[in-house]
Each structure stands twice: as C-alpha cells, then as structure tokens.
Amino acid sequence: MSEEFEYLQRAVDRLMEAQREALDVTERALNAEAESLGEDERSGASERFETALVDVRDILEGALEDARDILEGGA
C-alpha cells in the first residue's frame, strides 16, 4: 500500500471511531432520559441532553482535528 493510502485509511478509521463514540454517548443520554422522565424531572432532561450534545460535538471535533493532522502531517 502507498503511504498516502495509509494516511487516508487512518483518517477514515479515526472518523469512524468518533462516530461510534458519538453514537454511544447519545444512546447513553437517551437511555438515561427514558428512565427518568417524571414530571419534576423534565427541566433536568433538557440539561442532560445539552451535556450529551456537547460531548458528541467534542468527540466529532476531536476526530476532525485528528483526521486533518493525519492528512496534513502524516502523523
């Protein structure tokens, strides 16, 4: 395999890994929310979803940065 192909493969692998991580975070948040949706807890639900979305965004942004580093520097 060429070196360029290997860099591209690593970038794609990292993005796929990030997608799995993001989906896991989202699933955990949704499962936790489904278990605790009482009348008094609805305001807290929004807060937990916001936290989960921040986690997902951080994971995907980190993966994008990793992929850029791989593609630009071959690290």
CHARMM internal coordinates of N, CA and C (Angstrom, degrees):
IC EDIT
DIST 1 N 1 CA 1.4540
DIST 1 CA 1 C 1.5257
ANGL 1 N 1 CA 1 C 109.68
DIST 1 C 2 N 1.3149
ANGL 1 CA 1 C 2 N 115.41
DIHE 1 N 1 CA 1 C 2 N 146.28
DIST 2 N 2 CA 1.4525
ANGL 1 C 2 N 2 CA 118.84
DIHE 1 CA 1 C 2 N 2 CA 178.65
DIST 2 CA 2 C 1.5256
ANGL 2 N 2 CA 2 C 109.39
DIHE 1 C 2 N 2 CA 2 C -76.00
DIST 2 C 3 N 1.3180
ANGL 2 CA 2 C 3 N 115.06
DIHE 2 N 2 CA 2 C 3 N 157.55
DIST 3 N 3 CA 1.4569
ANGL 2 C 3 N 3 CA 120.79
DIHE 2 CA 2 C 3 N 3 CA 179.88
DIST 3 CA 3 C 1.5308
ANGL 3 N 3 CA 3 C 110.58
DIHE 2 C 3 N 3 CA 3 C -63.12
DIST 3 C 4 N 1.3160
ANGL 3 CA 3 C 4 N 117.24
DIHE 3 N 3 CA 3 C 4 N -39.61
DIST 4 N 4 CA 1.4693
ANGL 3 C 4 N 4 CA 121.51
DIHE 3 CA 3 C 4 N 4 CA 179.31
DIST 4 CA 4 C 1.5286
ANGL 4 N 4 CA 4 C 110.66
DIHE 3 C 4 N 4 CA 4 C -62.06
DIST 4 C 5 N 1.3220
ANGL 4 CA 4 C 5 N 116.61
DIHE 4 N 4 CA 4 C 5 N -42.44
DIST 5 N 5 CA 1.4609
ANGL 4 C 5 N 5 CA 119.96
DIHE 4 CA 4 C 5 N 5 CA 178.57
DIST 5 CA 5 C 1.5204
ANGL 5 N 5 CA 5 C 110.47
DIHE 4 C 5 N 5 CA 5 C -62.02
DIST 5 C 6 N 1.3130
ANGL 5 CA 5 C 6 N 116.82
DIHE 5 N 5 CA 5 C 6 N -40.89
DIST 6 N 6 CA 1.4614
ANGL 5 C 6 N 6 CA 120.10
DIHE 5 CA 5 C 6 N 6 CA 179.73
DIST 6 CA 6 C 1.5231
ANGL 6 N 6 CA 6 C 111.12
DIHE 5 C 6 N 6 CA 6 C -62.77
DIST 6 C 7 N 1.3352
ANGL 6 CA 6 C 7 N 118.14
DIHE 6 N 6 CA 6 C 7 N -40.86
DIST 7 N 7 CA 1.4610
ANGL 6 C 7 N 7 CA 121.16
DIHE 6 CA 6 C 7 N 7 CA 176.72
DIST 7 CA 7 C 1.5183
ANGL 7 N 7 CA 7 C 110.85
DIHE 6 C 7 N 7 CA 7 C -61.66
DIST 7 C 8 N 1.3094
ANGL 7 CA 7 C 8 N 115.84
DIHE 7 N 7 CA 7 C 8 N -45.25
DIST 8 N 8 CA 1.4634
ANGL 7 C 8 N 8 CA 120.09
DIHE 7 CA 7 C 8 N 8 CA 179.06
DIST 8 CA 8 C 1.5276
ANGL 8 N 8 CA 8 C 110.79
DIHE 7 C 8 N 8 CA 8 C -62.62
DIST 8 C 9 N 1.3103
ANGL 8 CA 8 C 9 N 116.77
DIHE 8 N 8 CA 8 C 9 N -41.38
DIST 9 N 9 CA 1.4605
ANGL 8 C 9 N 9 CA 120.69
DIHE 8 CA 8 C 9 N 9 CA 179.49
DIST 9 CA 9 C 1.5239
ANGL 9 N 9 CA 9 C 110.80
DIHE 8 C 9 N 9 CA 9 C -63.21
DIST 9 C 10 N 1.3255
ANGL 9 CA 9 C 10 N 117.22
DIHE 9 N 9 CA 9 C 10 N -41.53
DIST 10 N 10 CA 1.4603
ANGL 9 C 10 N 10 CA 121.02
DIHE 9 CA 9 C 10 N 10 CA 177.94
DIST 10 CA 10 C 1.5239
ANGL 10 N 10 CA 10 C 110.88
DIHE 9 C 10 N 10 CA 10 C -63.51
DIST 10 C 11 N 1.3363
ANGL 10 CA 10 C 11 N 116.52
DIHE 10 N 10 CA 10 C 11 N -40.59
DIST 11 N 11 CA 1.4609
ANGL 10 C 11 N 11 CA 119.86
DIHE 10 CA 10 C 11 N 11 CA 179.19
DIST 11 CA 11 C 1.5266
ANGL 11 N 11 CA 11 C 110.85
DIHE 10 C 11 N 11 CA 11 C -63.40
DIST 11 C 12 N 1.3035
ANGL 11 CA 11 C 12 N 116.58
DIHE 11 N 11 CA 11 C 12 N -45.63
DIST 12 N 12 CA 1.4625
ANGL 11 C 12 N 12 CA 120.89
DIHE 11 CA 11 C 12 N 12 CA 179.10
DIST 12 CA 12 C 1.5247
ANGL 12 N 12 CA 12 C 110.52
DIHE 11 C 12 N 12 CA 12 C -63.96
DIST 12 C 13 N 1.3196
ANGL 12 CA 12 C 13 N 117.11
DIHE 12 N 12 CA 12 C 13 N -42.74
DIST 13 N 13 CA 1.4647
ANGL 12 C 13 N 13 CA 120.47
DIHE 12 CA 12 C 13 N 13 CA 178.53
DIST 13 CA 13 C 1.5236
ANGL 13 N 13 CA 13 C 111.17
DIHE 12 C 13 N 13 CA 13 C -59.90
DIST 13 C 14 N 1.3336
ANGL 13 CA 13 C 14 N 116.58
DIHE 13 N 13 CA 13 C 14 N -41.40
DIST 14 N 14 CA 1.4631
ANGL 13 C 14 N 14 CA 120.10
DIHE 13 CA 13 C 14 N 14 CA -179.56
DIST 14 CA 14 C 1.5313
ANGL 14 N 14 CA 14 C 110.80
DIHE 13 C 14 N 14 CA 14 C -66.07
DIST 14 C 15 N 1.3143
ANGL 14 CA 14 C 15 N 116.99
DIHE 14 N 14 CA 14 C 15 N -41.72
DIST 15 N 15 CA 1.4584
ANGL 14 C 15 N 15 CA 119.85
DIHE 14 CA 14 C 15 N 15 CA 178.18
DIST 15 CA 15 C 1.5273
ANGL 15 N 15 CA 15 C 111.78
DIHE 14 C 15 N 15 CA 15 C -64.43
DIST 15 C 16 N 1.3187
ANGL 15 CA 15 C 16 N 116.62
DIHE 15 N 15 CA 15 C 16 N -38.24
DIST 16 N 16 CA 1.4688
ANGL 15 C 16 N 16 CA 120.36
DIHE 15 CA 15 C 16 N 16 CA 177.60
DIST 16 CA 16 C 1.5280
ANGL 16 N 16 CA 16 C 110.33
DIHE 15 C 16 N 16 CA 16 C -65.41
DIST 16 C 17 N 1.3145
ANGL 16 CA 16 C 17 N 116.56
DIHE 16 N 16 CA 16 C 17 N -41.29
DIST 17 N 17 CA 1.4589
ANGL 16 C 17 N 17 CA 120.84
DIHE 16 CA 16 C 17 N 17 CA 178.09
DIST 17 CA 17 C 1.5286
ANGL 17 N 17 CA 17 C 110.28
DIHE 16 C 17 N 17 CA 17 C -61.84
DIST 17 C 18 N 1.3301
ANGL 17 CA 17 C 18 N 116.07
DIHE 17 N 17 CA 17 C 18 N -42.47
DIST 18 N 18 CA 1.4653
ANGL 17 C 18 N 18 CA 119.97
DIHE 17 CA 17 C 18 N 18 CA 179.18
DIST 18 CA 18 C 1.5201
ANGL 18 N 18 CA 18 C 111.05
DIHE 17 C 18 N 18 CA 18 C -63.86
DIST 18 C 19 N 1.3008
ANGL 18 CA 18 C 19 N 116.52
DIHE 18 N 18 CA 18 C 19 N -38.53
DIST 19 N 19 CA 1.4597
ANGL 18 C 19 N 19 CA 119.41
DIHE 18 CA 18 C 19 N 19 CA 178.59
DIST 19 CA 19 C 1.5242
ANGL 19 N 19 CA 19 C 110.06
DIHE 18 C 19 N 19 CA 19 C -62.26
DIST 19 C 20 N 1.3231
ANGL 19 CA 19 C 20 N 116.85
DIHE 19 N 19 CA 19 C 20 N -43.45
DIST 20 N 20 CA 1.4696
ANGL 19 C 20 N 20 CA 119.89
DIHE 19 CA 19 C 20 N 20 CA 177.66
DIST 20 CA 20 C 1.5265
ANGL 20 N 20 CA 20 C 111.11
DIHE 19 C 20 N 20 CA 20 C -61.55
DIST 20 C 21 N 1.3359
ANGL 20 CA 20 C 21 N 116.57
DIHE 20 N 20 CA 20 C 21 N -43.86
DIST 21 N 21 CA 1.4631
ANGL 20 C 21 N 21 CA 120.27
DIHE 20 CA 20 C 21 N 21 CA 178.59
DIST 21 CA 21 C 1.5280
ANGL 21 N 21 CA 21 C 110.72
DIHE 20 C 21 N 21 CA 21 C -60.73
DIST 21 C 22 N 1.3144
ANGL 21 CA 21 C 22 N 116.51
DIHE 21 N 21 CA 21 C 22 N -44.25
DIST 22 N 22 CA 1.4605
ANGL 21 C 22 N 22 CA 120.88
DIHE 21 CA 21 C 22 N 22 CA -179.26
DIST 22 CA 22 C 1.5261
ANGL 22 N 22 CA 22 C 110.66
DIHE 21 C 22 N 22 CA 22 C -63.29
DIST 22 C 23 N 1.2937
ANGL 22 CA 22 C 23 N 116.81
DIHE 22 N 22 CA 22 C 23 N -41.90
DIST 23 N 23 CA 1.4633
ANGL 22 C 23 N 23 CA 120.31
DIHE 22 CA 22 C 23 N 23 CA 178.65
DIST 23 CA 23 C 1.5192
ANGL 23 N 23 CA 23 C 111.22
DIHE 22 C 23 N 23 CA 23 C -65.18
DIST 23 C 24 N 1.3271
ANGL 23 CA 23 C 24 N 117.64
DIHE 23 N 23 CA 23 C 24 N -38.24
DIST 24 N 24 CA 1.4588
ANGL 23 C 24 N 24 CA 120.92
DIHE 23 CA 23 C 24 N 24 CA 177.72
DIST 24 CA 24 C 1.5258
ANGL 24 N 24 CA 24 C 111.49
DIHE 23 C 24 N 24 CA 24 C -63.54
DIST 24 C 25 N 1.3298
ANGL 24 CA 24 C 25 N 116.65
DIHE 24 N 24 CA 24 C 25 N -43.74
DIST 25 N 25 CA 1.4603
ANGL 24 C 25 N 25 CA 120.46
DIHE 24 CA 24 C 25 N 25 CA 178.44
DIST 25 CA 25 C 1.5274
ANGL 25 N 25 CA 25 C 110.43
DIHE 24 C 25 N 25 CA 25 C -61.24
DIST 25 C 26 N 1.3181
ANGL 25 CA 25 C 26 N 115.59
DIHE 25 N 25 CA 25 C 26 N -45.27
DIST 26 N 26 CA 1.4598
ANGL 25 C 26 N 26 CA 120.31
DIHE 25 CA 25 C 26 N 26 CA -179.90
DIST 26 CA 26 C 1.5199
ANGL 26 N 26 CA 26 C 110.98
DIHE 25 C 26 N 26 CA 26 C -62.80
DIST 26 C 27 N 1.3196
ANGL 26 CA 26 C 27 N 117.02
DIHE 26 N 26 CA 26 C 27 N -43.37
DIST 27 N 27 CA 1.4662
ANGL 26 C 27 N 27 CA 120.63
DIHE 26 CA 26 C 27 N 27 CA 179.88
DIST 27 CA 27 C 1.5237
ANGL 27 N 27 CA 27 C 111.20
DIHE 26 C 27 N 27 CA 27 C -62.71
DIST 27 C 28 N 1.3279
ANGL 27 CA 27 C 28 N 117.06
DIHE 27 N 27 CA 27 C 28 N -43.27
DIST 28 N 28 CA 1.4640
ANGL 27 C 28 N 28 CA 119.75
DIHE 27 CA 27 C 28 N 28 CA 178.96
DIST 28 CA 28 C 1.5254
ANGL 28 N 28 CA 28 C 110.98
DIHE 27 C 28 N 28 CA 28 C -61.48
DIST 28 C 29 N 1.3242
ANGL 28 CA 28 C 29 N 116.27
DIHE 28 N 28 CA 28 C 29 N -42.42
DIST 29 N 29 CA 1.4691
ANGL 28 C 29 N 29 CA 119.79
DIHE 28 CA 28 C 29 N 29 CA -179.85
DIST 29 CA 29 C 1.5179
ANGL 29 N 29 CA 29 C 111.06
DIHE 28 C 29 N 29 CA 29 C -64.08
DIST 29 C 30 N 1.3097
ANGL 29 CA 29 C 30 N 116.41
DIHE 29 N 29 CA 29 C 30 N -43.99
DIST 30 N 30 CA 1.4600
ANGL 29 C 30 N 30 CA 119.90
DIHE 29 CA 29 C 30 N 30 CA -179.61
DIST 30 CA 30 C 1.5214
ANGL 30 N 30 CA 30 C 111.62
DIHE 29 C 30 N 30 CA 30 C -65.98
DIST 30 C 31 N 1.3141
ANGL 30 CA 30 C 31 N 117.38
DIHE 30 N 30 CA 30 C 31 N -40.90
DIST 31 N 31 CA 1.4671
ANGL 30 C 31 N 31 CA 120.56
DIHE 30 CA 30 C 31 N 31 CA 178.44
DIST 31 CA 31 C 1.5187
ANGL 31 N 31 CA 31 C 111.25
DIHE 30 C 31 N 31 CA 31 C -64.15
DIST 31 C 32 N 1.3229
ANGL 31 CA 31 C 32 N 116.33
DIHE 31 N 31 CA 31 C 32 N -43.14
DIST 32 N 32 CA 1.4640
ANGL 31 C 32 N 32 CA 119.83
DIHE 31 CA 31 C 32 N 32 CA 178.91
DIST 32 CA 32 C 1.5208
ANGL 32 N 32 CA 32 C 110.15
DIHE 31 C 32 N 32 CA 32 C -63.79
DIST 32 C 33 N 1.3124
ANGL 32 CA 32 C 33 N 115.76
DIHE 32 N 32 CA 32 C 33 N -39.09
DIST 33 N 33 CA 1.4572
ANGL 32 C 33 N 33 CA 119.75
DIHE 32 CA 32 C 33 N 33 CA -179.47
DIST 33 CA 33 C 1.5226
ANGL 33 N 33 CA 33 C 111.52
DIHE 32 C 33 N 33 CA 33 C -67.61
DIST 33 C 34 N 1.2949
ANGL 33 CA 33 C 34 N 116.99
DIHE 33 N 33 CA 33 C 34 N -41.37
DIST 34 N 34 CA 1.4604
ANGL 33 C 34 N 34 CA 120.92
DIHE 33 CA 33 C 34 N 34 CA -179.12
DIST 34 CA 34 C 1.5163
ANGL 34 N 34 CA 34 C 111.31
DIHE 33 C 34 N 34 CA 34 C -61.65
DIST 34 C 35 N 1.3280
ANGL 34 CA 34 C 35 N 116.91
DIHE 34 N 34 CA 34 C 35 N -31.70
DIST 35 N 35 CA 1.4579
ANGL 34 C 35 N 35 CA 121.10
DIHE 34 CA 34 C 35 N 35 CA -178.80
DIST 35 CA 35 C 1.5246
ANGL 35 N 35 CA 35 C 113.07
DIHE 34 C 35 N 35 CA 35 C -79.28
DIST 35 C 36 N 1.3168
ANGL 35 CA 35 C 36 N 116.94
DIHE 35 N 35 CA 35 C 36 N -17.85
DIST 36 N 36 CA 1.4615
ANGL 35 C 36 N 36 CA 118.11
DIHE 35 CA 35 C 36 N 36 CA -171.45
DIST 36 CA 36 C 1.5290
ANGL 36 N 36 CA 36 C 114.31
DIHE 35 C 36 N 36 CA 36 C -125.70
DIST 36 C 37 N 1.2936
ANGL 36 CA 36 C 37 N 118.18
DIHE 36 N 36 CA 36 C 37 N 30.12
DIST 37 N 37 CA 1.4603
ANGL 36 C 37 N 37 CA 119.99
DIHE 36 CA 36 C 37 N 37 CA -176.62
DIST 37 CA 37 C 1.5178
ANGL 37 N 37 CA 37 C 113.00
DIHE 36 C 37 N 37 CA 37 C -90.05
DIST 37 C 38 N 1.3030
ANGL 37 CA 37 C 38 N 116.10
DIHE 37 N 37 CA 37 C 38 N 66.12
DIST 38 N 38 CA 1.4557
ANGL 37 C 38 N 38 CA 120.44
DIHE 37 CA 37 C 38 N 38 CA 171.65
DIST 38 CA 38 C 1.5155
ANGL 38 N 38 CA 38 C 109.20
DIHE 37 C 38 N 38 CA 38 C -88.55
DIST 38 C 39 N 1.3134
ANGL 38 CA 38 C 39 N 115.69
DIHE 38 N 38 CA 38 C 39 N 168.28
DIST 39 N 39 CA 1.4678
ANGL 38 C 39 N 39 CA 120.68
DIHE 38 CA 38 C 39 N 39 CA -178.97
DIST 39 CA 39 C 1.5263
ANGL 39 N 39 CA 39 C 111.64
DIHE 38 C 39 N 39 CA 39 C -56.04
DIST 39 C 40 N 1.3122
ANGL 39 CA 39 C 40 N 115.91
DIHE 39 N 39 CA 39 C 40 N -44.01
DIST 40 N 40 CA 1.4685
ANGL 39 C 40 N 40 CA 120.38
DIHE 39 CA 39 C 40 N 40 CA -176.71
DIST 40 CA 40 C 1.5178
ANGL 40 N 40 CA 40 C 112.70
DIHE 39 C 40 N 40 CA 40 C -73.65
DIST 40 C 41 N 1.3023
ANGL 40 CA 40 C 41 N 117.74
DIHE 40 N 40 CA 40 C 41 N -15.53
DIST 41 N 41 CA 1.4618
ANGL 40 C 41 N 41 CA 121.13
DIHE 40 CA 40 C 41 N 41 CA -174.17
DIST 41 CA 41 C 1.5266
ANGL 41 N 41 CA 41 C 113.60
DIHE 40 C 41 N 41 CA 41 C -99.43
DIST 41 C 42 N 1.2819
ANGL 41 CA 41 C 42 N 117.71
DIHE 41 N 41 CA 41 C 42 N -2.01
DIST 42 N 42 CA 1.4714
ANGL 41 C 42 N 42 CA 119.49
DIHE 41 CA 41 C 42 N 42 CA -176.24
DIST 42 CA 42 C 1.5187
ANGL 42 N 42 CA 42 C 113.26
DIHE 41 C 42 N 42 CA 42 C -62.46
DIST 42 C 43 N 1.3169
ANGL 42 CA 42 C 43 N 118.19
DIHE 42 N 42 CA 42 C 43 N -35.19
DIST 43 N 43 CA 1.4594
ANGL 42 C 43 N 43 CA 119.29
DIHE 42 CA 42 C 43 N 43 CA 179.15
DIST 43 CA 43 C 1.5266
ANGL 43 N 43 CA 43 C 110.43
DIHE 42 C 43 N 43 CA 43 C -68.35
DIST 43 C 44 N 1.3144
ANGL 43 CA 43 C 44 N 117.38
DIHE 43 N 43 CA 43 C 44 N -35.62
DIST 44 N 44 CA 1.4597
ANGL 43 C 44 N 44 CA 121.27
DIHE 43 CA 43 C 44 N 44 CA 176.98
DIST 44 CA 44 C 1.5107
ANGL 44 N 44 CA 44 C 112.58
DIHE 43 C 44 N 44 CA 44 C -69.53
DIST 44 C 45 N 1.3268
ANGL 44 CA 44 C 45 N 116.52
DIHE 44 N 44 CA 44 C 45 N -25.69
DIST 45 N 45 CA 1.4623
ANGL 44 C 45 N 45 CA 120.55
DIHE 44 CA 44 C 45 N 45 CA -179.80
DIST 45 CA 45 C 1.5124
ANGL 45 N 45 CA 45 C 110.92
DIHE 44 C 45 N 45 CA 45 C -61.33
DIST 45 C 46 N 1.2886
ANGL 45 CA 45 C 46 N 116.63
DIHE 45 N 45 CA 45 C 46 N -44.03
DIST 46 N 46 CA 1.4573
ANGL 45 C 46 N 46 CA 120.96
DIHE 45 CA 45 C 46 N 46 CA -179.90
DIST 46 CA 46 C 1.5219
ANGL 46 N 46 CA 46 C 110.34
DIHE 45 C 46 N 46 CA 46 C -60.73
DIST 46 C 47 N 1.3021
ANGL 46 CA 46 C 47 N 116.87
DIHE 46 N 46 CA 46 C 47 N -40.87
DIST 47 N 47 CA 1.4621
ANGL 46 C 47 N 47 CA 121.52
DIHE 46 CA 46 C 47 N 47 CA 179.63
DIST 47 CA 47 C 1.5324
ANGL 47 N 47 CA 47 C 111.52
DIHE 46 C 47 N 47 CA 47 C -64.11
DIST 47 C 48 N 1.3162
ANGL 47 CA 47 C 48 N 117.11
DIHE 47 N 47 CA 47 C 48 N -42.78
DIST 48 N 48 CA 1.4676
ANGL 47 C 48 N 48 CA 120.59
DIHE 47 CA 47 C 48 N 48 CA -179.94
DIST 48 CA 48 C 1.5211
ANGL 48 N 48 CA 48 C 111.04
DIHE 47 C 48 N 48 CA 48 C -67.30
DIST 48 C 49 N 1.3287
ANGL 48 CA 48 C 49 N 116.80
DIHE 48 N 48 CA 48 C 49 N -38.59
DIST 49 N 49 CA 1.4629
ANGL 48 C 49 N 49 CA 119.24
DIHE 48 CA 48 C 49 N 49 CA 177.10
DIST 49 CA 49 C 1.5221
ANGL 49 N 49 CA 49 C 110.72
DIHE 48 C 49 N 49 CA 49 C -64.81
DIST 49 C 50 N 1.3153
ANGL 49 CA 49 C 50 N 116.82
DIHE 49 N 49 CA 49 C 50 N -40.04
DIST 50 N 50 CA 1.4682
ANGL 49 C 50 N 50 CA 120.28
DIHE 49 CA 49 C 50 N 50 CA 178.58
DIST 50 CA 50 C 1.5310
ANGL 50 N 50 CA 50 C 110.18
DIHE 49 C 50 N 50 CA 50 C -62.42
DIST 50 C 51 N 1.3147
ANGL 50 CA 50 C 51 N 117.81
DIHE 50 N 50 CA 50 C 51 N -41.70
DIST 51 N 51 CA 1.4599
ANGL 50 C 51 N 51 CA 121.93
DIHE 50 CA 50 C 51 N 51 CA 177.67
DIST 51 CA 51 C 1.5225
ANGL 51 N 51 CA 51 C 110.59
DIHE 50 C 51 N 51 CA 51 C -62.07
DIST 51 C 52 N 1.3161
ANGL 51 CA 51 C 52 N 116.76
DIHE 51 N 51 CA 51 C 52 N -43.63
DIST 52 N 52 CA 1.4649
ANGL 51 C 52 N 52 CA 120.80
DIHE 51 CA 51 C 52 N 52 CA 178.96
DIST 52 CA 52 C 1.5206
ANGL 52 N 52 CA 52 C 110.65
DIHE 51 C 52 N 52 CA 52 C -63.21
DIST 52 C 53 N 1.3231
ANGL 52 CA 52 C 53 N 117.47
DIHE 52 N 52 CA 52 C 53 N -41.58
DIST 53 N 53 CA 1.4580
ANGL 52 C 53 N 53 CA 120.49
DIHE 52 CA 52 C 53 N 53 CA 179.72
DIST 53 CA 53 C 1.5265
ANGL 53 N 53 CA 53 C 111.46
DIHE 52 C 53 N 53 CA 53 C -64.94
DIST 53 C 54 N 1.3244
ANGL 53 CA 53 C 54 N 117.21
DIHE 53 N 53 CA 53 C 54 N -37.45
DIST 54 N 54 CA 1.4611
ANGL 53 C 54 N 54 CA 120.59
DIHE 53 CA 53 C 54 N 54 CA 176.15
DIST 54 CA 54 C 1.5280
ANGL 54 N 54 CA 54 C 109.48
DIHE 53 C 54 N 54 CA 54 C -63.26
DIST 54 C 55 N 1.3244
ANGL 54 CA 54 C 55 N 117.29
DIHE 54 N 54 CA 54 C 55 N -42.71
DIST 55 N 55 CA 1.4707
ANGL 54 C 55 N 55 CA 120.72
DIHE 54 CA 54 C 55 N 55 CA 177.64
DIST 55 CA 55 C 1.5211
ANGL 55 N 55 CA 55 C 111.30
DIHE 54 C 55 N 55 CA 55 C -60.63
DIST 55 C 56 N 1.3148
ANGL 55 CA 55 C 56 N 116.66
DIHE 55 N 55 CA 55 C 56 N -45.45
DIST 56 N 56 CA 1.4674
ANGL 55 C 56 N 56 CA 121.11
DIHE 55 CA 55 C 56 N 56 CA 179.60
DIST 56 CA 56 C 1.5242
ANGL 56 N 56 CA 56 C 110.35
DIHE 55 C 56 N 56 CA 56 C -61.38
DIST 56 C 57 N 1.3166
ANGL 56 CA 56 C 57 N 116.21
DIHE 56 N 56 CA 56 C 57 N -45.58
DIST 57 N 57 CA 1.4650
ANGL 56 C 57 N 57 CA 120.14
DIHE 56 CA 56 C 57 N 57 CA 179.68
DIST 57 CA 57 C 1.5314
ANGL 57 N 57 CA 57 C 110.79
DIHE 56 C 57 N 57 CA 57 C -61.25
DIST 57 C 58 N 1.3328
ANGL 57 CA 57 C 58 N 117.11
DIHE 57 N 57 CA 57 C 58 N -43.05
DIST 58 N 58 CA 1.4641
ANGL 57 C 58 N 58 CA 120.80
DIHE 57 CA 57 C 58 N 58 CA 179.01
DIST 58 CA 58 C 1.5263
ANGL 58 N 58 CA 58 C 111.97
DIHE 57 C 58 N 58 CA 58 C -62.35
DIST 58 C 59 N 1.3197
ANGL 58 CA 58 C 59 N 116.62
DIHE 58 N 58 CA 58 C 59 N -41.91
DIST 59 N 59 CA 1.4632
ANGL 58 C 59 N 59 CA 120.83
DIHE 58 CA 58 C 59 N 59 CA 178.80
DIST 59 CA 59 C 1.5199
ANGL 59 N 59 CA 59 C 110.54
DIHE 58 C 59 N 59 CA 59 C -61.87
DIST 59 C 60 N 1.3251
ANGL 59 CA 59 C 60 N 116.35
DIHE 59 N 59 CA 59 C 60 N -47.80
DIST 60 N 60 CA 1.4607
ANGL 59 C 60 N 60 CA 119.86
DIHE 59 CA 59 C 60 N 60 CA -177.61
DIST 60 CA 60 C 1.5246
ANGL 60 N 60 CA 60 C 112.08
DIHE 59 C 60 N 60 CA 60 C -68.94
DIST 60 C 61 N 1.3280
ANGL 60 CA 60 C 61 N 117.89
DIHE 60 N 60 CA 60 C 61 N -37.57
DIST 61 N 61 CA 1.4585
ANGL 60 C 61 N 61 CA 120.08
DIHE 60 CA 60 C 61 N 61 CA 176.83
DIST 61 CA 61 C 1.5265
ANGL 61 N 61 CA 61 C 110.77
DIHE 60 C 61 N 61 CA 61 C -65.42
DIST 61 C 62 N 1.3306
ANGL 61 CA 61 C 62 N 116.83
DIHE 61 N 61 CA 61 C 62 N -39.49
DIST 62 N 62 CA 1.4637
ANGL 61 C 62 N 62 CA 120.45
DIHE 61 CA 61 C 62 N 62 CA 177.06
DIST 62 CA 62 C 1.5201
ANGL 62 N 62 CA 62 C 111.48
DIHE 61 C 62 N 62 CA 62 C -63.58
DIST 62 C 63 N 1.3133
ANGL 62 CA 62 C 63 N 116.37
DIHE 62 N 62 CA 62 C 63 N -40.07
DIST 63 N 63 CA 1.4696
ANGL 62 C 63 N 63 CA 120.21
DIHE 62 CA 62 C 63 N 63 CA 178.83
DIST 63 CA 63 C 1.5236
ANGL 63 N 63 CA 63 C 110.67
DIHE 62 C 63 N 63 CA 63 C -65.92
DIST 63 C 64 N 1.3164
ANGL 63 CA 63 C 64 N 116.36
DIHE 63 N 63 CA 63 C 64 N -40.12
DIST 64 N 64 CA 1.4586
ANGL 63 C 64 N 64 CA 119.86
DIHE 63 CA 63 C 64 N 64 CA 178.39
DIST 64 CA 64 C 1.5228
ANGL 64 N 64 CA 64 C 110.41
DIHE 63 C 64 N 64 CA 64 C -63.04
DIST 64 C 65 N 1.3164
ANGL 64 CA 64 C 65 N 116.67
DIHE 64 N 64 CA 64 C 65 N -43.47
DIST 65 N 65 CA 1.4608
ANGL 64 C 65 N 65 CA 120.34
DIHE 64 CA 64 C 65 N 65 CA 177.76
DIST 65 CA 65 C 1.5328
ANGL 65 N 65 CA 65 C 110.84
DIHE 64 C 65 N 65 CA 65 C -63.04
DIST 65 C 66 N 1.3187
ANGL 65 CA 65 C 66 N 116.74
DIHE 65 N 65 CA 65 C 66 N -43.05
DIST 66 N 66 CA 1.4734
ANGL 65 C 66 N 66 CA 120.49
DIHE 65 CA 65 C 66 N 66 CA 177.29
DIST 66 CA 66 C 1.5208
ANGL 66 N 66 CA 66 C 110.81
DIHE 65 C 66 N 66 CA 66 C -59.86
DIST 66 C 67 N 1.3180
ANGL 66 CA 66 C 67 N 115.99
DIHE 66 N 66 CA 66 C 67 N -45.17
DIST 67 N 67 CA 1.4681
ANGL 66 C 67 N 67 CA 120.49
DIHE 66 CA 66 C 67 N 67 CA -179.20
DIST 67 CA 67 C 1.5342
ANGL 67 N 67 CA 67 C 110.68
DIHE 66 C 67 N 67 CA 67 C -62.88
DIST 67 C 68 N 1.3308
ANGL 67 CA 67 C 68 N 116.28
DIHE 67 N 67 CA 67 C 68 N -41.93
DIST 68 N 68 CA 1.4728
ANGL 67 C 68 N 68 CA 119.56
DIHE 67 CA 67 C 68 N 68 CA 177.80
DIST 68 CA 68 C 1.5158
ANGL 68 N 68 CA 68 C 111.05
DIHE 67 C 68 N 68 CA 68 C -62.22
DIST 68 C 69 N 1.3336
ANGL 68 CA 68 C 69 N 116.18
DIHE 68 N 68 CA 68 C 69 N -43.33
DIST 69 N 69 CA 1.4671
ANGL 68 C 69 N 69 CA 120.07
DIHE 68 CA 68 C 69 N 69 CA 178.77
DIST 69 CA 69 C 1.5109
ANGL 69 N 69 CA 69 C 111.32
DIHE 68 C 69 N 69 CA 69 C -60.77
DIST 69 C 70 N 1.3144
ANGL 69 CA 69 C 70 N 115.60
DIHE 69 N 69 CA 69 C 70 N -42.82
DIST 70 N 70 CA 1.4721
ANGL 69 C 70 N 70 CA 120.59
DIHE 69 CA 69 C 70 N 70 CA 179.31
DIST 70 CA 70 C 1.5133
ANGL 70 N 70 CA 70 C 110.12
DIHE 69 C 70 N 70 CA 70 C -62.32
DIST 70 C 71 N 1.3263
ANGL 70 CA 70 C 71 N 116.13
DIHE 70 N 70 CA 70 C 71 N -47.40
DIST 71 N 71 CA 1.4626
ANGL 70 C 71 N 71 CA 120.36
DIHE 70 CA 70 C 71 N 71 CA -176.42
DIST 71 CA 71 C 1.5166
ANGL 71 N 71 CA 71 C 113.00
DIHE 70 C 71 N 71 CA 71 C -70.79
DIST 71 C 72 N 1.3205
ANGL 71 CA 71 C 72 N 117.19
DIHE 71 N 71 CA 71 C 72 N -36.82
DIST 72 N 72 CA 1.4623
ANGL 71 C 72 N 72 CA 120.08
DIHE 71 CA 71 C 72 N 72 CA -176.79
DIST 72 CA 72 C 1.5228
ANGL 72 N 72 CA 72 C 112.91
DIHE 71 C 72 N 72 CA 72 C -83.94
DIST 72 C 73 N 1.3368
ANGL 72 CA 72 C 73 N 116.01
DIHE 72 N 72 CA 72 C 73 N -39.11
DIST 73 N 73 CA 1.4508
ANGL 72 C 73 N 73 CA 117.91
DIHE 72 CA 72 C 73 N 73 CA -173.98
DIST 73 CA 73 C 1.4993
ANGL 73 N 73 CA 73 C 115.35
DIHE 72 C 73 N 73 CA 73 C -111.92
DIST 73 C 74 N 1.3145
ANGL 73 CA 73 C 74 N 116.19
DIHE 73 N 73 CA 73 C 74 N -10.18
DIST 74 N 74 CA 1.4538
ANGL 73 C 74 N 74 CA 119.22
DIHE 73 CA 73 C 74 N 74 CA -178.53
DIST 74 CA 74 C 1.5076
ANGL 74 N 74 CA 74 C 113.13
DIHE 73 C 74 N 74 CA 74 C 69.49
DIST 74 C 75 N 1.3428
ANGL 74 CA 74 C 75 N 116.41
DIHE 74 N 74 CA 74 C 75 N 21.53
DIST 75 N 75 CA 1.4663
ANGL 74 C 75 N 75 CA 120.61
DIHE 74 CA 74 C 75 N 75 CA -178.20
DIST 75 CA 75 C 1.5035
ANGL 75 N 75 CA 75 C 112.03
DIHE 74 C 75 N 75 CA 75 C -74.17
END
COOR INIT
IC SEED 1 N 1 CA 1 C
IC BUILD
